[in-house]
Amino acid sequence: GLEWLVVGVCVSVGGALGMESVCGAAMTYMIATEMVSLVENLEIFGLNVPLLEKLLDVAQGREER
């Protein structure tokens, strides 16, 4: 429910300020956090997805150098 509230506030504020990119940035952030959550849940269930694991490592700053 709170995510819908955030989107609603972003649409209102972005529309009032003439900056629609505010809403897009908020939704992109929410989509990214949900994708990270999905990868974490796949790992908990024991599914080995190397590409998703690499993306998760990069997103959390654990990239191997």
Secondary structure, DSSP 8 states (H G I E B T S, - for coil): -HHHHHHHHHHHHHHHHT-THHHHHHHHHHHHHHHHHHHHHHHHTT---HHHHHHHHHHTT----
